[in-house]
Amino acid sequence: MSNTYQIYLISDSTGETLDRIFTAIKAQFKNIKYKIHTYSFTRTNNQISKILSEAEKKTNSIILYSIVDSNLAKYLAKASREKKIPCFGVLGDLILSFSKLLNQKASHQPSGQHVLNDEYYNRIEAIQFTMNHDDGNSIKEIKKSDIVLLGVSRTSKTPTSIYLANKGYKTSNIPLINENSIPQILKENPKISCVIGLNTEPERLVDIRKNRMNSLKETENSSYTDLNKIRKEVANAKNAFKKYKWPTIDVTRKSVEETAASVIKIYKIYKQNV
């Protein structure tokens, strides 16, 4: 255990920001052993002292924190130095720099990013819309979509849609079996919304579908996992995307986040041209 790093994530809010930052950090280092200790809604000196007492007892403790209250952040930094525990703030310097640049004092309000404003409610509405328009449902309302994702089975349509919804985009996704499965409304008006095709390499798709069947403990469907049939399926999808002049994204080696980023980029271009 001596080579295991004890990572303390201390936040005055939910801790989501810190979690994402540490995920990005650890991705840059291979073979790192770590144990995460998460402390959210940390807003008093007493809470800080208790956490540091625990961290002091362990070997290889490291603290990452996102605390907007400058006095509390200073207290944590000072106490950590005294206990010789490495401690890194992820917001302080950035907030200060923006404050100087904008010539405006920061509010230093914990959970400020979670305020119940119009943006928040729009995001909730987008999530509800997307859940109701998953897997080809509610086709009649497709024109209300910001984004429509088309693709053969297991091209990450649903997880990408949900990720986009959390960003505030109303997203519909439609499984593409063949050209006949494309809704008539899209055939008649291919630009009714920002329609994007998702495709992938057939060989990779075979593995994904087999894993899916195994995870569901279902008997393997030879048609669903047959490489030659999948090649034809993917080729037909590409031809359909080309026919209707829909932009496409190859998701073979992309994470959901990377695919979503590409979708948003296409959507912004689409909005400029409508």
Wavefront OBJ file of the C-alpha trace (Angstrom):
o trace
v 0.000 0.000 0.000
v 3.004 2.331 0.415
v 2.992 3.017 -3.333
v -0.703 3.888 -3.324
v -1.498 7.588 -3.409
v -4.315 8.815 -1.194
v -6.126 11.442 -3.249
v -8.302 13.814 -1.239
v -10.850 15.700 -3.328
v -12.220 18.539 -1.226
v -15.012 20.688 -2.610
v -17.445 23.266 -1.257
v -20.048 22.007 -3.746
v -20.964 18.645 -5.276
v -17.395 17.749 -6.246
v -18.215 17.093 -9.903
v -15.634 19.591 -11.152
v -12.847 18.052 -9.070
v -13.784 14.544 -10.109
v -13.538 15.469 -13.786
v -10.257 17.289 -13.298
v -8.683 14.341 -11.496
v -9.968 11.999 -14.215
v -8.136 14.164 -16.763
v -4.981 14.224 -14.636
v -4.769 10.493 -13.984
v -5.215 9.775 -17.696
v -1.780 11.336 -18.234
v 0.013 8.913 -15.923
v 0.247 5.161 -16.423
v 0.409 2.560 -13.671
v -0.575 4.930 -10.899
v -2.178 3.335 -7.863
v -4.541 5.571 -5.974
v -7.479 5.651 -3.593
v -9.915 8.531 -3.781
v -11.397 10.200 -0.703
v -14.181 12.594 -1.682
v -15.440 15.384 0.569
v -18.242 17.524 -0.843
v -19.963 20.580 0.666
v -16.896 21.371 2.782
v -17.503 24.915 4.030
v -15.994 25.312 7.528
v -12.538 25.329 9.084
v -13.627 22.513 11.380
v -14.462 20.274 8.416
v -11.078 21.057 6.869
v -9.254 20.228 10.104
v -10.943 16.831 10.392
v -10.073 15.934 6.800
v -6.433 16.956 7.229
v -6.178 14.926 10.430
v -7.196 11.855 8.456
v -4.870 12.677 5.551
v -1.953 13.191 7.925
v -2.293 9.627 9.189
v -1.802 8.150 5.735
v 1.240 7.876 3.467
v 1.381 9.632 0.078
v -1.572 11.904 0.694
v -2.340 14.536 -1.967
v -5.069 17.151 -1.766
v -6.950 18.681 -4.669
v -9.560 21.261 -3.818
v -12.110 23.556 -5.395
v -13.196 26.102 -2.805
v -14.381 29.546 -3.866
v -14.341 31.081 -0.382
v -10.889 32.684 -0.380
v -10.514 32.614 3.421
v -11.376 28.939 3.624
v -9.065 28.141 0.714
v -6.207 30.007 2.428
v -6.862 28.112 5.636
v -6.688 24.773 3.808
v -3.495 25.723 1.965
v -1.796 26.973 5.155
v -2.806 23.967 7.252
v -1.661 21.587 4.512
v 1.748 23.255 4.326
v 2.142 22.930 8.083
v 1.371 19.218 7.856
v 3.586 18.896 4.754
v 0.761 17.499 2.645
v 0.892 18.456 -1.070
v -2.157 20.604 -1.769
v -3.396 22.045 -5.065
v -6.285 24.414 -5.703
v -7.940 24.147 -9.113
v -10.064 27.305 -9.157
v -8.428 30.024 -7.053
v -5.838 31.372 -9.475
v -8.235 31.055 -12.400
v -10.997 32.998 -10.624
v -8.497 35.673 -9.609
v -7.190 35.979 -13.169
v -10.703 36.309 -14.581
v -11.570 38.844 -11.894
v -8.671 41.026 -12.978
v -9.389 40.545 -16.672
v -13.097 41.356 -16.329
v -12.447 44.086 -13.748
v -15.154 42.520 -11.617
v -15.196 40.896 -8.208
v -16.138 37.218 -8.107
v -19.192 36.288 -6.030
v -17.313 33.451 -4.285
v -20.639 31.633 -4.026
v -20.390 27.858 -3.480
v -22.463 25.820 -5.965
v -22.787 28.920 -8.139
v -22.756 26.729 -11.249
v -25.869 24.931 -10.009
v -28.096 28.001 -9.735
v -31.679 27.370 -10.888
v -31.707 29.744 -13.840
v -33.118 29.505 -17.375
v -30.078 27.531 -18.528
v -30.710 24.921 -15.849
v -34.371 24.482 -16.759
v -33.537 24.350 -20.468
v -31.121 21.532 -19.739
v -33.752 19.608 -17.757
v -36.198 20.091 -20.636
v -33.574 18.808 -23.094
v -32.978 15.704 -20.980
v -36.710 14.955 -20.800
v -37.100 15.487 -24.545
v -34.160 13.236 -25.337
v -35.386 10.406 -23.116
v -38.785 10.591 -24.843
v -37.173 10.493 -28.297
v -34.766 7.622 -27.763
v -34.509 4.738 -30.221
v -36.868 6.142 -32.843
v -39.705 7.163 -30.521
v -41.998 10.155 -31.166
v -40.923 10.580 -34.795
v -43.755 13.054 -35.403
v -41.999 15.574 -33.140
v -38.609 15.182 -34.762
v -38.666 18.736 -36.129
v -38.465 19.960 -32.514
v -35.057 18.286 -32.156
v -31.887 20.334 -32.141
v -29.987 17.249 -33.259
v -31.000 13.916 -34.804
v -28.539 11.016 -34.640
v -28.849 8.154 -37.126
v -26.816 4.958 -37.039
v -26.834 1.183 -37.051
v -27.184 -0.681 -33.779
v -24.405 -0.153 -31.184
v -22.932 3.068 -32.566
v -23.387 4.865 -29.210
v -26.497 6.769 -30.277
v -28.240 6.676 -26.894
v -25.278 7.515 -24.617
v -24.220 10.297 -26.992
v -27.779 11.640 -27.020
v -27.944 11.670 -23.227
v -24.563 13.403 -23.002
v -25.758 16.052 -25.472
v -28.987 16.483 -23.507
v -26.957 17.258 -20.410
v -25.362 20.004 -22.459
v -28.814 21.378 -23.262
v -29.377 19.925 -26.754
v -32.713 18.286 -27.520
v -31.599 15.109 -29.256
v -33.472 12.355 -31.072
v -31.791 9.127 -32.117
v -33.014 6.688 -34.733
v -31.760 3.132 -35.365
v -30.840 2.607 -39.002
v -31.588 -0.909 -40.245
v -31.885 0.052 -43.892
v -33.039 3.073 -45.878
v -36.659 2.124 -45.242
v -36.117 2.728 -41.533
v -35.386 6.402 -42.180
v -38.520 8.388 -41.236
v -40.381 9.786 -44.240
v -40.266 13.270 -42.762
v -36.444 13.189 -42.945
v -36.462 11.870 -46.498
v -38.771 14.657 -47.611
v -36.868 17.349 -45.732
v -33.310 16.172 -44.913
v -32.440 19.545 -43.355
v -35.473 19.757 -41.069
v -33.025 19.446 -38.202
v -29.296 18.903 -37.752
v -29.152 15.255 -38.827
v -25.864 13.437 -38.256
v -24.929 9.880 -39.161
v -22.828 7.748 -36.830
v -20.817 4.919 -38.346
v -18.070 2.556 -37.262
v -15.764 -0.150 -38.555
v -17.621 -3.479 -39.084
v -14.905 -5.532 -37.364
v -15.178 -3.403 -34.242
v -18.954 -3.542 -34.367
v -18.892 -7.360 -34.314
v -16.991 -7.337 -31.011
v -19.272 -4.715 -29.476
v -22.426 -6.603 -30.435
v -21.053 -9.921 -29.158
v -20.149 -8.304 -25.844
v -23.610 -6.802 -25.676
v -25.221 -10.216 -26.217
v -23.005 -11.747 -23.545
v -23.770 -9.007 -21.025
v -27.490 -9.627 -21.527
v -26.874 -13.395 -21.302
v -28.742 -13.886 -24.552
v -28.145 -16.570 -27.138
v -25.976 -15.145 -29.886
v -27.958 -13.878 -32.862
v -25.962 -14.988 -35.911
v -27.568 -12.321 -38.090
v -26.844 -9.579 -35.540
v -23.163 -10.508 -35.193
v -22.335 -11.847 -38.664
v -19.406 -9.859 -40.076
v -20.521 -9.983 -43.718
v -24.018 -8.828 -42.825
v -22.627 -6.068 -40.648
v -20.363 -4.911 -43.471
v -23.410 -4.635 -45.702
v -25.341 -2.878 -42.939
v -22.596 -0.300 -42.442
v -22.167 0.207 -46.193
v -25.898 0.796 -46.610
v -25.843 3.324 -43.779
v -22.955 5.216 -45.379
v -24.788 5.267 -48.711
v -27.898 6.661 -47.032
v -25.897 9.401 -45.298
v -24.291 10.297 -48.604
v -27.605 10.269 -50.483
v -29.226 12.755 -48.111
v -26.006 14.740 -47.654
v -25.887 14.231 -43.900
v -22.531 14.758 -42.183
v -21.097 11.645 -40.558
v -18.858 10.798 -37.633
v -16.793 7.617 -37.349
v -17.158 6.565 -33.712
v -14.848 3.531 -33.926
v -12.136 4.945 -31.689
v -14.055 7.785 -30.085
v -15.380 8.031 -26.562
v -18.911 9.337 -26.053
v -17.451 12.691 -25.003
v -15.347 12.916 -28.172
v -18.297 11.969 -30.366
v -20.490 14.566 -28.647
v -17.848 17.248 -29.160
v -17.798 16.455 -32.882
v -21.610 16.553 -32.984
v -21.716 19.964 -31.305
v -19.159 21.309 -33.770
v -21.318 20.145 -36.705
v -24.442 21.541 -35.051
v -22.898 25.003 -34.691
v -22.001 25.018 -38.385
v -25.540 23.876 -39.218
v -27.043 26.743 -37.176
v -24.908 29.276 -39.020
v -26.319 28.114 -42.339
v -30.042 27.908 -41.533
l 1 2 3 4 5 6 7 8 9 10 11 12 13 14 15 16 17 18 19 20 21 22 23 24 25 26 27 28 29 30 31 32 33 34 35 36 37 38 39 40 41 42 43 44 45 46 47 48 49 50 51 52 53 54 55 56 57 58 59 60 61 62 63 64 65 66 67 68 69 70 71 72 73 74 75 76 77 78 79 80 81 82 83 84 85 86 87 88 89 90 91 92 93 94 95 96 97 98 99 100 101 102 103 104 105 106 107 108 109 110 111 112 113 114 115 116 117 118 119 120 121 122 123 124 125 126 127 128 129 130 131 132 133 134 135 136 137 138 139 140 141 142 143 144 145 146 147 148 149 150 151 152 153 154 155 156 157 158 159 160 161 162 163 164 165 166 167 168 169 170 171 172 173 174 175 176 177 178 179 180 181 182 183 184 185 186 187 188 189 190 191 192 193 194 195 196 197 198 199 200 201 202 203 204 205 206 207 208 209 210 211 212 213 214 215 216 217 218 219 220 221 222 223 224 225 226 227 228 229 230 231 232 233 234 235 236 237 238 239 240 241 242 243 244 245 246 247 248 249 250 251 252 253 254 255 256 257 258 259 260 261 262 263 264 265 266 267 268 269 270 271 272 273 274
